[in-house]
């Protein structure tokens, strides 16, 4: 079970976009891709089979998991996350400071 999942709102702790927030697009082995943050420019070749033009493409680069915190919408800042098992046996993510369940 990952602490950060696709669709979560996160805040960046480090890097060129430090302090900015965004939504997680995907979680991969190499890092976390956040929408509109950590943008890089890549030169791509045209691919006529995929109907893809060539040129300079701007896209998101991965951010390491340690440089991202889950955003607590009530507090308005990033918080650490732990796990708690409910009475029914369901395992949920919980904010460490406030103790609130992360709504997913």
N, C-alpha and C positions, 0 to 999 in steps of 0.2 A: 504494500500500500504506500503510495507516494504522498509526501506532504504537500506537494504542489501538483495540481492536475490541470488538464485542458479546460479552459473556460473560467479559471480563477482570475480575480483581479489582484495584481501584484504591484509592488513598488521596488525600484532598483536601489540597492545600497551602494554600489560602486560602478565605476565606468563613466563614459562621457555623458550618459543620460541619467546620472545619479539624482534621485529624488522624484523622478517622473513615474507615472503609473500607466498601466496598460493591461490588456487581457492576454492570457496565455493562449497562443495559437496551437502549439504542440510541444510535447515533452519528448525529447530524444536522448540517446545515450550521450551525445556530445554536448547537450545543454538544453536550455529552455528558450523557445522562440516567443518573444513578446511583440504584440502588434504595434507597429509604429516606433519601436525603440531599437537602439543599437543597429541602425541602418548602415549598410555598406553598398558600394557600387561595384558591379561585376561586368566585365566585357563578355558578351556571349556571341557565339557564332549563330548565324541563321540556320534553322532546321526546317526545310520545306515539307518534310513528312509530317511534322507536328504543327505545321502552319505557324511557326514561331519566327518573328523577325529578329535580326541580329541588332547589336548595339549595346549601349550601356544600360544595365538594368539595376534598379535600386531595390534591395530586399533586406529582410531582417537576418542578422547573424545570431548565432546561439549565445546565450548568457549562462554562465555557470550557476548551478543551483544555490551555491553559497552566497551569491551576490543578489539574491531575490528574496523578498519577504512577502507573505500573504497579507493583503490589505484588509484591515478591520474597518468596515464601513461605518460602524457606530463611533469608534474612537477616531477614525480618520487618519490612522497611521499604521505602519507595518508591525505585525506581531509574530512571535514564534508560535509554532503549532505542535501539539502533542496529541496522543490518542487516549480515548476513554472507551470502555466497554459498557454499554447500557444494560439494563436489567434483562432485556429480551435477548441478549447475546450479540447485539449489533455493535460493530466497532465504528466510532465516529471521530472526526477531527475536532479538536477543541483548542481555542486560543489560550495560551499559557497565562497571561495576566488577568484577563477578565473571566476566563472559564466558560465563555459562551461557545455553543456548538457552531461550527462553520456550516452555514446553510448552503447545501448543494442540491 
